[in-house]
Amino acid sequence: MRSIPLYSLLLVGLVACQHQEKPMNNQVTGYDHNGLPNATRDSVQFRTNPNPKQAYKVKVTVHDAPGDWGVINFFAHYQADNCEYTANRFAWVTGHPERDLEIQYDGFNNNQMQGIVYLDGMLDEDYYGQGECDWKLTSIT
């Protein structure tokens, strides 16, 4: 009876237990024990929708302002709750992709400003190899 060297059994075991990489459009540094991609807030390049169609005009009126406003920036905040990644593997912290897009507005005249925000401002794509991320507008700040 022939004996199989121990190192060959270990090699077979290691090869069989390796986690397979999933295809995706962006750079992710592997997957955790639950199959979620390891990522950081900036490791995946999310794309804006090049042809958004769901536009809404946002109008802000300020009454009794205490003085000059100076520079004002408004942002549309988007989140994809159906996609998840591991932000910190050691602490088992997961996250959902988020992105802020600056809202362009027409000056600040007569205590009012207005700009256009798009519900479909972000491009729904498979960023993590989990299927298409469904972006939603969650707030305007």
FENGIGI-V65367 format. One record per residue. RES is the residue in one letter. NEAR is the number of other ideal C-beta (glycine too) atoms within 8 Angstrom. Layout:
# FENGIGI-V65367
RES/NEAR  RES/NEAR
This chain:
# FENGIGI-V65367
M/2  R/3  S/4  I/6  P/6  L/6  Y/6  S/8  L/9  L/8  L/8  V/8  G/8  L/8  V/7  A/6  C/6  Q/6  H/7  Q/4  E/6  K/9  P/4  M/10  N/5  N/9  Q/5  V/14  T/6  G/8  Y/11  D/10  H/3  N/5  G/6  L/11  P/14  N/11  A/13  T/5  R/7  D/4  S/9  V/12  Q/4  F/9  R/7  T/8  N/10  P/4  N/4  P/9  K/6  Q/7  A/9  Y/8  K/7  V/12  K/7  V/8  T/6  V/8  H/5  D/4  A/7  P/3  G/4  D/3  W/8  G/4  V/4  I/8  N/5  F/13  F/10  A/13  H/12  Y/14  Q/11  A/14  D/7  N/6  C/13  E/8  Y/15  T/15  A/9  N/7  R/7  F/4  A/5  W/7  V/7  T/9  G/11  H/10  P/13  E/10  R/10  D/9  L/10  E/7  I/12  Q/5  Y/11  D/6  G/5  F/8  N/6  N/3  N/7  Q/10  M/12  Q/9  G/11  I/9  V/12  Y/13  L/10  D/9  G/13  M/13  L/9  D/7  E/8  D/10  Y/12  Y/17  G/8  Q/9  G/6  E/6  C/14  D/9  W/13  K/9  L/12  T/6  S/6  I/10  T/6
